[in-house]
Amino acid sequence: ICMLYAVWNVTGINITESNTWDLCFSSINVNTLNISTYKEGHCKTIEKLTAITNRGSDIIFMSDCRLGRGIEKVRRILQLGKKTSYDLYTNSTRGDRGVCIAISRSRNIEVLEEVKESVYENYLLLKCKIDQKDILIGTVYGPNTNNVVFYRELVERIERYNLPSVIGGDWKTVLD
């Protein structure tokens, strides 16, 4: 049995939680990337995506995707990686904000449920099964202002699952 101890201190929300979960599964390589200002044909974005897929990541959290109509191009890049190809889960349909999670097809990661923040497309949570164990993974692109309501809602959503969680992205907040 493994112990997970999490302390949240985000914009005035203080939660201290100690749960015992069986977290023993094979290692997972997780990377996070702020894509920022994706535009059709924008070379730096394509270079960033190509570089991070060549790392052989199992899970890639992406924030500030701004995909709009460019989502199919990103999907193609992720499916043609040298080391692995990815399934793409998105909450990015507009030309601003947005988040995505790419999951390697070479890992046995089953997505059981998707939760999308629909107003600003600021987060995406996936309830997954990895090595027969449930886990919540997610990516966040925090609001430009100190929006306590946003963070409170996010924390409450995560807590409802009562699962070990790995949340990455660009929180846009100062913790110290």
Disulfide bonds with the S-S distance in Angstrom:
none
